[in-house]
């Protein structure tokens, strides 16, 4: 059942499953909280209270928020502030699972509200400032195709976004066609594509700057077939290297950008193991 947290600038849609230590799930750009449709019930079954949120402008969350950038944008700092407010609503602390832009946002939340964030899992995160790689564009076919499809999406094309998603899921979950039809219907709602495009009006510089200030345990999970990075493993290693020594760890899965949807069993197993071994406040029992 969809519920809402009312914030100063709008409202954040969410649903809740399970009982136990708090886990907050946040999806990536151009998506909605149903991206975690397979992970959320698995985490709940493992003994966690799972709050699955739509980031601002997406899904059923409200549109037309005022950004900290002062522009028509959705930045990682914006999303991080919303995360913190949602966690406060539930009392906290929480472990945050953030995908893509929300991985960067989770970094900021952990650094700026350490009393509310017990740990962070970043799935294929955009936490570091990206530099286009011409050599990678020439050498790596999936990267070349990803950059071309994302470039066309930047003009506000839903058709090209769906083509990018087809590439970003190298293997398809059983409900892929139905999920994409549902997502496309959401993005066709008045204003939704425009809100999605606001995520491209900022960079991960705010998240990158906060990496040295994170004190809680961090797990970065990278899909080795992610078309957004020339070398996804190297990208994950770079995020870990920018964190304080000893708090970060890297795991990889043979999958694309949407591991939580494409490979939910493997992704959930990594999250639960991380919680059990690295985040004492969130141990079950």
Phi and psi in degrees as GROMACS dihedral restraints (atoms count N, CA, C in turn):
[ dihedral_restraints ]
;  ai    aj    ak    al  type     phi  dphi    fc
    3     4     5     6     1   -76.2    20    10
    4     5     6     7     1   130.9    20    10
    6     7     8     9     1  -126.4    20    10
    7     8     9    10     1   173.3    20    10
    9    10    11    12     1  -136.6    20    10
   10    11    12    13     1   142.1    20    10
   12    13    14    15     1  -102.6    20    10
   13    14    15    16     1   122.9    20    10
   15    16    17    18     1   -87.4    20    10
   16    17    18    19     1   119.1    20    10
   18    19    20    21     1  -112.7    20    10
   19    20    21    22     1   174.5    20    10
   21    22    23    24     1   -60.9    20    10
   22    23    24    25     1   -35.5    20    10
   24    25    26    27     1  -101.2    20    10
   25    26    27    28     1    -2.3    20    10
   27    28    29    30     1   162.9    20    10
   28    29    30    31     1  -159.7    20    10
   30    31    32    33     1  -132.8    20    10
   31    32    33    34     1   144.1    20    10
   33    34    35    36     1  -106.9    20    10
   34    35    36    37     1   124.8    20    10
   36    37    38    39     1   -83.7    20    10
   37    38    39    40     1   145.5    20    10
   39    40    41    42     1  -156.8    20    10
   40    41    42    43     1   166.9    20    10
   42    43    44    45     1  -135.8    20    10
   43    44    45    46     1   162.0    20    10
   45    46    47    48     1  -127.6    20    10
   46    47    48    49     1   137.1    20    10
   48    49    50    51     1  -131.9    20    10
   49    50    51    52     1   141.4    20    10
   51    52    53    54     1    81.8    20    10
   52    53    54    55     1   177.6    20    10
   54    55    56    57     1  -135.0    20    10
   55    56    57    58     1   146.9    20    10
   57    58    59    60     1   133.5    20    10
   58    59    60    61     1  -162.5    20    10
   60    61    62    63     1   -56.0    20    10
   61    62    63    64     1   146.9    20    10
   63    64    65    66     1   -82.8    20    10
   64    65    66    67     1   131.6    20    10
   66    67    68    69     1  -126.0    20    10
   67    68    69    70     1   126.0    20    10
   69    70    71    72     1  -104.5    20    10
   70    71    72    73     1   126.8    20    10
   72    73    74    75     1  -106.1    20    10
   73    74    75    76     1   135.3    20    10
   75    76    77    78     1  -139.0    20    10
   76    77    78    79     1   130.4    20    10
   78    79    80    81     1   -87.4    20    10
   79    80    81    82     1  -177.4    20    10
   81    82    83    84     1   -97.6    20    10
   82    83    84    85     1  -173.1    20    10
   84    85    86    87     1   -68.0    20    10
   85    86    87    88     1   150.1    20    10
   87    88    89    90     1    62.1    20    10
   88    89    90    91     1    25.0    20    10
   90    91    92    93     1  -132.8    20    10
   91    92    93    94     1  -170.0    20    10
   93    94    95    96     1  -149.6    20    10
   94    95    96    97     1   176.9    20    10
   96    97    98    99     1   -64.3    20    10
   97    98    99   100     1   -19.7    20    10
   99   100   101   102     1   -64.0    20    10
  100   101   102   103     1    -9.4    20    10
  102   103   104   105     1   -58.2    20    10
  103   104   105   106     1   -26.8    20    10
  105   106   107   108     1   -96.8    20    10
  106   107   108   109     1    21.4    20    10
  108   109   110   111     1   -59.2    20    10
  109   110   111   112     1   -27.3    20    10
  111   112   113   114     1   -95.7    20    10
  112   113   114   115     1   -28.9    20    10
  114   115   116   117     1   -79.5    20    10
  115   116   117   118     1   -42.3    20    10
  117   118   119   120     1   -56.2    20    10
  118   119   120   121     1   -50.0    20    10
  120   121   122   123     1   -66.9    20    10
  121   122   123   124     1   -29.2    20    10
  123   124   125   126     1   -67.2    20    10
  124   125   126   127     1   -42.1    20    10
  126   127   128   129     1   -66.6    20    10
  127   128   129   130     1   -39.9    20    10
  129   130   131   132     1   -61.9    20    10
  130   131   132   133     1   -41.7    20    10
  132   133   134   135     1   -65.6    20    10
  133   134   135   136     1   -25.7    20    10
  135   136   137   138     1   -81.1    20    10
  136   137   138   139     1    -4.8    20    10
  138   139   140   141     1   109.1    20    10
  139   140   141   142     1    24.4    20    10
  141   142   143   144     1  -117.1    20    10
  142   143   144   145     1   152.1    20    10
  144   145   146   147     1   -91.2    20    10
  145   146   147   148     1   113.1    20    10
  147   148   149   150     1  -107.6    20    10
  148   149   150   151     1   117.3    20    10
  150   151   152   153     1  -104.2    20    10
  151   152   153   154     1   118.0    20    10
  153   154   155   156     1  -111.4    20    10
  154   155   156   157     1   111.9    20    10
  156   157   158   159     1  -108.3    20    10
  157   158   159   160     1   150.0    20    10
  159   160   161   162     1   -88.3    20    10
  160   161   162   163     1   125.0    20    10
  162   163   164   165     1   -67.6    20    10
  163   164   165   166     1   160.9    20    10
  165   166   167   168     1   -52.6    20    10
  166   167   168   169     1   139.3    20    10
  168   169   170   171     1    80.2    20    10
  169   170   171   172     1    -8.6    20    10
  171   172   173   174     1  -115.5    20    10
  172   173   174   175     1   159.0    20    10
  174   175   176   177     1    58.1    20    10
  175   176   177   178     1  -119.7    20    10
  177   178   179   180     1  -107.5    20    10
  178   179   180   181     1     5.5    20    10
  180   181   182   183     1   -73.3    20    10
  181   182   183   184     1   156.3    20    10
  183   184   185   186     1   -72.6    20    10
  184   185   186   187     1   163.5    20    10
  186   187   188   189     1  -107.8    20    10
  187   188   189   190     1   175.2    20    10
  189   190   191   192     1    64.7    20    10
  190   191   192   193     1    41.5    20    10
  192   193   194   195     1   -74.1    20    10
  193   194   195   196     1   155.4    20    10
  195   196   197   198     1   -88.3    20    10
  196   197   198   199     1   123.5    20    10
  198   199   200   201     1   -87.3    20    10
  199   200   201   202     1   150.3    20    10
  201   202   203   204     1   -64.4    20    10
  202   203   204   205     1   -17.0    20    10
  204   205   206   207     1   -75.8    20    10
  205   206   207   208     1   -17.4    20    10
  207   208   209   210     1    81.2    20    10
  208   209   210   211     1     3.8    20    10
  210   211   212   213     1  -118.7    20    10
  211   212   213   214     1   173.9    20    10
  213   214   215   216     1   -76.4    20    10
  214   215   216   217     1    84.5    20    10
  216   217   218   219     1  -146.1    20    10
  217   218   219   220     1   162.3    20    10
  219   220   221   222     1  -126.6    20    10
  220   221   222   223     1   106.5    20    10
  222   223   224   225     1   -99.2    20    10
  223   224   225   226     1   168.5    20    10
  225   226   227   228     1   -65.1    20    10
  226   227   228   229     1   -34.4    20    10
  228   229   230   231     1   -64.9    20    10
  229   230   231   232     1   -39.6    20    10
  231   232   233   234     1   -57.7    20    10
  232   233   234   235     1   -50.2    20    10
  234   235   236   237     1   -65.0    20    10
  235   236   237   238     1   -39.0    20    10
  237   238   239   240     1   -61.3    20    10
  238   239   240   241     1   -41.6    20    10
  240   241   242   243     1   -64.2    20    10
  241   242   243   244     1   -38.7    20    10
  243   244   245   246     1   -64.7    20    10
  244   245   246   247     1   -42.0    20    10
  246   247   248   249     1   -56.5    20    10
  247   248   249   250     1   -47.2    20    10
  249   250   251   252     1   -61.0    20    10
  250   251   252   253     1   -42.0    20    10
  252   253   254   255     1   -66.9    20    10
  253   254   255   256     1   -37.8    20    10
  255   256   257   258     1   -64.9    20    10
  256   257   258   259     1   -42.8    20    10
  258   259   260   261     1   -61.8    20    10
  259   260   261   262     1   -42.4    20    10
  261   262   263   264     1   -59.1    20    10
  262   263   264   265     1   -39.4    20    10
  264   265   266   267     1   -58.1    20    10
  265   266   267   268     1   -34.5    20    10
  267   268   269   270     1   -97.5    20    10
  268   269   270   271     1     2.4    20    10
  270   271   272   273     1    96.2    20    10
  271   272   273   274     1   -30.0    20    10
  273   274   275   276     1    60.1    20    10
  274   275   276   277     1   179.4    20    10
  276   277   278   279     1   -73.5    20    10
  277   278   279   280     1   168.2    20    10
  279   280   281   282     1  -130.7    20    10
  280   281   282   283     1   156.3    20    10
  282   283   284   285     1   -96.7    20    10
  283   284   285   286     1   129.2    20    10
  285   286   287   288     1  -100.8    20    10
  286   287   288   289     1   130.5    20    10
  288   289   290   291     1  -109.1    20    10
  289   290   291   292     1   114.8    20    10
  291   292   293   294     1  -123.8    20    10
  292   293   294   295     1   132.4    20    10
  294   295   296   297     1  -103.6    20    10
  295   296   297   298     1   136.0    20    10
  297   298   299   300     1    57.4    20    10
  298   299   300   301     1  -116.6    20    10
  300   301   302   303     1   -58.2    20    10
  301   302   303   304     1   -33.8    20    10
  303   304   305   306     1   -74.9    20    10
  304   305   306   307     1   -17.9    20    10
  306   307   308   309     1   -65.7    20    10
  307   308   309   310     1   -45.6    20    10
  309   310   311   312     1   -62.9    20    10
  310   311   312   313     1   -40.8    20    10
  312   313   314   315     1   -63.1    20    10
  313   314   315   316     1   -39.0    20    10
  315   316   317   318     1   -62.2    20    10
  316   317   318   319     1   -36.6    20    10
  318   319   320   321     1   -58.0    20    10
  319   320   321   322     1   -46.9    20    10
  321   322   323   324     1   -65.7    20    10
  322   323   324   325     1   -43.0    20    10
  324   325   326   327     1   -60.2    20    10
  325   326   327   328     1   -43.6    20    10
  327   328   329   330     1   -64.4    20    10
  328   329   330   331     1   -38.2    20    10
  330   331   332   333     1   -74.7    20    10
  331   332   333   334     1   -33.7    20    10
  333   334   335   336     1   -98.2    20    10
  334   335   336   337     1   -17.6    20    10
  336   337   338   339     1  -135.5    20    10
  337   338   339   340     1    61.8    20    10
  339   340   341   342     1   -61.5    20    10
  340   341   342   343     1   -25.9    20    10
  342   343   344   345     1   -72.0    20    10
  343   344   345   346     1   -15.1    20    10
  345   346   347   348     1  -107.8    20    10
  346   347   348   349     1    -9.2    20    10
  348   349   350   351     1  -121.5    20    10
  349   350   351   352     1   111.6    20    10
  351   352   353   354     1   -86.1    20    10
  352   353   354   355     1   -22.8    20    10
  354   355   356   357     1  -174.2    20    10
  355   356   357   358     1   164.1    20    10
  357   358   359   360     1  -136.9    20    10
  358   359   360   361     1   135.2    20    10
  360   361   362   363     1  -116.7    20    10
  361   362   363   364     1   123.9    20    10
  363   364   365   366     1  -112.1    20    10
  364   365   366   367     1   120.0    20    10
  366   367   368   369     1  -102.1    20    10
  367   368   369   370     1   117.3    20    10
  369   370   371   372     1    42.2    20    10
  370   371   372   373     1    57.1    20    10
  372   373   374   375     1   -78.9    20    10
  373   374   375   376     1   149.7    20    10
  375   376   377   378     1  -101.4    20    10
  376   377   378   379     1    83.1    20    10
  378   379   380   381     1  -109.5    20    10
  379   380   381   382     1   -20.3    20    10
  381   382   383   384     1  -108.9    20    10
  382   383   384   385     1   147.3    20    10
  384   385   386   387     1   -61.4    20    10
  385   386   387   388     1   131.3    20    10
  387   388   389   390     1   -93.5    20    10
  388   389   390   391     1   144.0    20    10
  390   391   392   393     1  -122.3    20    10
  391   392   393   394     1   127.0    20    10
  393   394   395   396     1   -62.6    20    10
  394   395   396   397     1   133.2    20    10
  396   397   398   399     1  -106.8    20    10
  397   398   399   400     1   107.7    20    10
  399   400   401   402     1   -66.6    20    10
  400   401   402   403     1   -38.7    20    10
  402   403   404   405     1   -65.8    20    10
  403   404   405   406     1   -40.7    20    10
  405   406   407   408     1   -65.0    20    10
  406   407   408   409     1   -38.2    20    10
  408   409   410   411     1   -59.6    20    10
  409   410   411   412     1   -38.5    20    10
  411   412   413   414     1   -78.2    20    10
  412   413   414   415     1   -34.9    20    10
  414   415   416   417     1   -89.2    20    10
  415   416   417   418     1   -36.4    20    10
  417   418   419   420     1  -110.5    20    10
  418   419   420   421     1   110.0    20    10
  420   421   422   423     1   -61.7    20    10
  421   422   423   424     1   -44.9    20    10
  423   424   425   426     1   -64.2    20    10
  424   425   426   427     1   -36.8    20    10
  426   427   428   429     1   -66.1    20    10
  427   428   429   430     1   -44.0    20    10
  429   430   431   432     1   -59.9    20    10
  430   431   432   433     1   -47.0    20    10
  432   433   434   435     1   -65.5    20    10
  433   434   435   436     1   -38.8    20    10
  435   436   437   438     1   -63.0    20    10
  436   437   438   439     1   -45.9    20    10
  438   439   440   441     1   -64.2    20    10
  439   440   441   442     1   -39.2    20    10
  441   442   443   444     1   -65.6    20    10
  442   443   444   445     1   -44.1    20    10
  444   445   446   447     1   -70.5    20    10
  445   446   447   448     1   -36.7    20    10
  447   448   449   450     1   -69.3    20    10
  448   449   450   451     1   -34.9    20    10
  450   451   452   453     1   -61.6    20    10
  451   452   453   454     1   -40.9    20    10
  453   454   455   456     1   -70.3    20    10
  454   455   456   457     1   -34.3    20    10
  456   457   458   459     1   -63.5    20    10
  457   458   459   460     1   -33.4    20    10
  459   460   461   462     1   -59.7    20    10
  460   461   462   463     1   -17.5    20    10
  462   463   464   465     1   -82.6    20    10
  463   464   465   466     1     2.1    20    10
  465   466   467   468     1    91.8    20    10
  466   467   468   469     1    25.4    20    10
  468   469   470   471     1   -92.5    20    10
  469   470   471   472     1   113.1    20    10
  471   472   473   474     1   -65.8    20    10
  472   473   474   475     1   -38.3    20    10
  474   475   476   477     1   -57.3    20    10
  475   476   477   478     1   -45.0    20    10
  477   478   479   480     1   -73.6    20    10
  478   479   480   481     1   -29.9    20    10
  480   481   482   483     1   -62.9    20    10
  481   482   483   484     1   -42.9    20    10
  483   484   485   486     1   -66.3    20    10
  484   485   486   487     1   -32.9    20    10
  486   487   488   489     1   -68.7    20    10
  487   488   489   490     1   -37.8    20    10
  489   490   491   492     1   -62.1    20    10
  490   491   492   493     1   -45.8    20    10
  492   493   494   495     1   -60.4    20    10
  493   494   495   496     1   -37.6    20    10
  495   496   497   498     1   -59.8    20    10
  496   497   498   499     1   -35.6    20    10
  498   499   500   501     1   -75.5    20    10
  499   500   501   502     1   -37.8    20    10
  501   502   503   504     1   -73.4    20    10
  502   503   504   505     1   -12.7    20    10
  504   505   506   507     1  -109.5    20    10
  505   506   507   508     1    82.1    20    10
  507   508   509   510     1   -61.7    20    10
  508   509   510   511     1   -27.5    20    10
  510   511   512   513     1  -123.4    20    10
  511   512   513   514     1   147.2    20    10
  513   514   515   516     1  -107.8    20    10
  514   515   516   517     1   131.9    20    10
  516   517   518   519     1   -63.8    20    10
  517   518   519   520     1   161.7    20    10
  519   520   521   522     1   -59.5    20    10
  520   521   522   523     1   -31.3    20    10
  522   523   524   525     1   -98.9    20    10
  523   524   525   526     1    21.3    20    10
  525   526   527   528     1   -55.9    20    10
  526   527   528   529     1   -50.3    20    10
  528   529   530   531     1   -61.1    20    10
  529   530   531   532     1   -43.8    20    10
  531   532   533   534     1   -65.9    20    10
  532   533   534   535     1   -39.8    20    10
  534   535   536   537     1   -65.0    20    10
  535   536   537   538     1   -44.1    20    10
  537   538   539   540     1   -65.9    20    10
  538   539   540   541     1   -35.0    20    10
  540   541   542   543     1   -64.5    20    10
  541   542   543   544     1   -40.9    20    10
  543   544   545   546     1   -65.9    20    10
  544   545   546   547     1   -44.0    20    10
  546   547   548   549     1   -63.6    20    10
  547   548   549   550     1   -43.7    20    10
  549   550   551   552     1   -60.6    20    10
  550   551   552   553     1   -39.6    20    10
  552   553   554   555     1   -62.5    20    10
  553   554   555   556     1   -39.9    20    10
  555   556   557   558     1   -63.6    20    10
  556   557   558   559     1   -44.2    20    10
  558   559   560   561     1   -72.1    20    10
  559   560   561   562     1   -15.6    20    10
  561   562   563   564     1   -84.3    20    10
  562   563   564   565     1   -10.0    20    10
  564   565   566   567     1   -62.9    20    10
  565   566   567   568     1   143.5    20    10
  567   568   569   570     1   -52.4    20    10
  568   569   570   571     1   125.7    20    10
  570   571   572   573     1    90.5    20    10
  571   572   573   574     1   -15.3    20    10
  573   574   575   576     1   -69.9    20    10
  574   575   576   577     1   -42.4    20    10
  576   577   578   579     1   -64.6    20    10
  577   578   579   580     1   -36.6    20    10
  579   580   581   582     1   -63.7    20    10
  580   581   582   583     1   -38.7    20    10
  582   583   584   585     1   -65.4    20    10
  583   584   585   586     1   -43.5    20    10
  585   586   587   588     1   -55.7    20    10
  586   587   588   589     1   -44.5    20    10
  588   589   590   591     1   -64.8    20    10
  589   590   591   592     1   -22.4    20    10
  591   592   593   594     1   -64.5    20    10
  592   593   594   595     1   -23.8    20    10
  594   595   596   597     1   -67.3    20    10
  595   596   597   598     1   -19.9    20    10
  597   598   599   600     1   -87.0    20    10
  598   599   600   601     1     3.0    20    10
  600   601   602   603     1   -93.9    20    10
  601   602   603   604     1    11.1    20    10
  603   604   605   606     1  -143.9    20    10
  604   605   606   607     1   167.6    20    10
  606   607   608   609     1  -117.2    20    10
  607   608   609   610     1   170.2    20    10
  609   610   611   612     1   -76.7    20    10
  610   611   612   613     1    12.3    20    10
  612   613   614   615     1   -57.5    20    10
  613   614   615   616     1   -35.7    20    10
  615   616   617   618     1   -66.7    20    10
  616   617   618   619     1   -37.9    20    10
  618   619   620   621     1   -71.1    20    10
  619   620   621   622     1   -44.3    20    10
  621   622   623   624     1   -58.5    20    10
  622   623   624   625     1   -40.3    20    10
  624   625   626   627     1   -65.2    20    10
  625   626   627   628     1   -25.1    20    10
  627   628   629   630     1   -91.2    20    10
  628   629   630   631     1   -10.7    20    10
  630   631   632   633     1   -54.6    20    10
  631   632   633   634     1   -42.9    20    10
  633   634   635   636     1   -66.6    20    10
  634   635   636   637     1   -13.7    20    10
  636   637   638   639     1   -97.2    20    10
  637   638   639   640     1     0.6    20    10
  639   640   641   642     1   -79.3    20    10
  640   641   642   643     1   135.3    20    10
  642   643   644   645     1  -115.8    20    10
  643   644   645   646     1   -16.1    20    10
  645   646   647   648     1   -87.9    20    10
  646   647   648   649     1   165.7    20    10
  648   649   650   651     1   -64.2    20    10
  649   650   651   652     1   144.4    20    10
  651   652   653   654     1  -132.5    20    10
  652   653   654   655     1   131.6    20    10
  654   655   656   657     1  -115.4    20    10
  655   656   657   658     1   125.2    20    10
  657   658   659   660     1  -106.8    20    10
  658   659   660   661     1   124.3    20    10
  660   661   662   663     1  -113.2    20    10
  661   662   663   664     1   121.8    20    10
  663   664   665   666     1  -116.3    20    10
  664   665   666   667     1   137.8    20    10
  666   667   668   669     1   -86.5    20    10
  667   668   669   670     1   122.5    20    10
  669   670   671   672     1   -68.4    20    10
  670   671   672   673     1   -11.8    20    10
  672   673   674   675     1  -109.8    20    10
  673   674   675   676     1    17.8    20    10
  675   676   677   678     1   -64.5    20    10
  676   677   678   679     1   122.1    20    10
  678   679   680   681     1   -76.4    20    10
  679   680   681   682     1    -5.8    20    10
  681   682   683   684     1   -80.0    20    10
  682   683   684   685     1   -14.8    20    10
  684   685   686   687     1  -130.3    20    10
  685   686   687   688     1   140.2    20    10
  687   688   689   690     1   -60.5    20    10
  688   689   690   691     1   -46.3    20    10
  690   691   692   693     1  -131.9    20    10
  691   692   693   694     1    92.2    20    10
  693   694   695   696     1   -58.0    20    10
  694   695   696   697     1   -37.2    20    10
  696   697   698   699     1   -64.4    20    10
  697   698   699   700     1   -42.8    20    10
  699   700   701   702     1   -63.7    20    10
  700   701   702   703     1   -36.0    20    10
  702   703   704   705     1   -62.8    20    10
  703   704   705   706     1   -46.1    20    10
  705   706   707   708     1   -62.0    20    10
  706   707   708   709     1   -41.8    20    10
  708   709   710   711     1   -62.0    20    10
  709   710   711   712     1   -37.2    20    10
  711   712   713   714     1   -66.8    20    10
  712   713   714   715     1   -37.7    20    10
  714   715   716   717     1   -62.8    20    10
  715   716   717   718     1   -46.8    20    10
  717   718   719   720     1   -60.8    20    10
  718   719   720   721     1   -41.1    20    10
  720   721   722   723     1   -64.3    20    10
  721   722   723   724     1   -28.2    20    10
  723   724   725   726     1   -82.5    20    10
  724   725   726   727     1   -12.6    20    10
  726   727   728   729     1   -80.8    20    10
  727   728   729   730     1   161.1    20    10
  729   730   731   732     1   -56.3    20    10
  730   731   732   733     1   145.7    20    10
  732   733   734   735     1   -57.6    20    10
  733   734   735   736     1   131.4    20    10
  735   736   737   738     1    92.2    20    10
  736   737   738   739     1    -6.9    20    10
  738   739   740   741     1   -98.5    20    10
  739   740   741   742     1   -13.1    20    10
  741   742   743   744     1  -111.2    20    10
  742   743   744   745     1   150.2    20    10
  744   745   746   747     1  -142.0    20    10
  745   746   747   748     1   154.2    20    10
  747   748   749   750     1  -117.8    20    10
  748   749   750   751     1   137.7    20    10
  750   751   752   753     1  -131.1    20    10
  751   752   753   754     1   149.4    20    10
  753   754   755   756     1  -125.9    20    10
  754   755   756   757     1   150.2    20    10
  756   757   758   759     1  -132.7    20    10
  757   758   759   760     1   140.7    20    10
  759   760   761   762     1   -74.2    20    10
  760   761   762   763     1    86.9    20    10
  762   763   764   765     1  -166.1    20    10
  763   764   765   766     1  -176.5    20    10
  765   766   767   768     1   -94.9    20    10
  766   767   768   769     1  -146.1    20    10
  768   769   770   771     1   -77.9    20    10
  769   770   771   772     1   -22.0    20    10
  771   772   773   774     1  -112.0    20    10
  772   773   774   775     1    60.6    20    10
  774   775   776   777     1   -60.0    20    10
  775   776   777   778     1   -35.1    20    10
  777   778   779   780     1   -66.0    20    10
  778   779   780   781     1   -24.0    20    10
  780   781   782   783     1   -99.7    20    10
  781   782   783   784     1   -39.3    20    10
  783   784   785   786     1   -75.8    20    10
  784   785   786   787     1   -42.2    20    10
  786   787   788   789     1  -130.2    20    10
  787   788   789   790     1    64.1    20    10
  789   790   791   792     1   -65.4    20    10
  790   791   792   793     1   -34.3    20    10
  792   793   794   795     1   -64.5    20    10
  793   794   795   796     1   -49.9    20    10
  795   796   797   798     1   -65.0    20    10
  796   797   798   799     1   -39.7    20    10
  798   799   800   801     1   -65.7    20    10
  799   800   801   802     1   -46.5    20    10
  801   802   803   804     1   -63.6    20    10
  802   803   804   805     1   -40.0    20    10
  804   805   806   807     1   -58.4    20    10
  805   806   807   808     1   -42.9    20    10
  807   808   809   810     1   -65.3    20    10
  808   809   810   811     1   -41.3    20    10
  810   811   812   813     1   -64.2    20    10
  811   812   813   814     1   -47.4    20    10
  813   814   815   816     1   -64.6    20    10
  814   815   816   817     1   -41.1    20    10
  816   817   818   819     1   -63.4    20    10
  817   818   819   820     1   -41.3    20    10
  819   820   821   822     1   -62.0    20    10
  820   821   822   823     1   -45.4    20    10
  822   823   824   825     1   -60.8    20    10
  823   824   825   826     1   -43.6    20    10
  825   826   827   828     1   -69.1    20    10
  826   827   828   829     1   -31.5    20    10
  828   829   830   831     1  -105.4    20    10
  829   830   831   832     1   -25.3    20    10
  831   832   833   834     1  -115.7    20    10
  832   833   834   835     1   -17.0    20    10
  834   835   836   837     1  -121.6    20    10
  835   836   837   838     1    82.1    20    10
  837   838   839   840     1   -55.0    20    10
  838   839   840   841     1   -35.8    20    10
  840   841   842   843     1   -63.7    20    10
  841   842   843   844     1   -20.6    20    10
  843   844   845   846     1  -108.0    20    10
  844   845   846   847     1    15.9    20    10
  846   847   848   849     1   -71.0    20    10
  847   848   849   850     1   144.8    20    10
  849   850   851   852     1   -88.5    20    10
  850   851   852   853     1   130.6    20    10
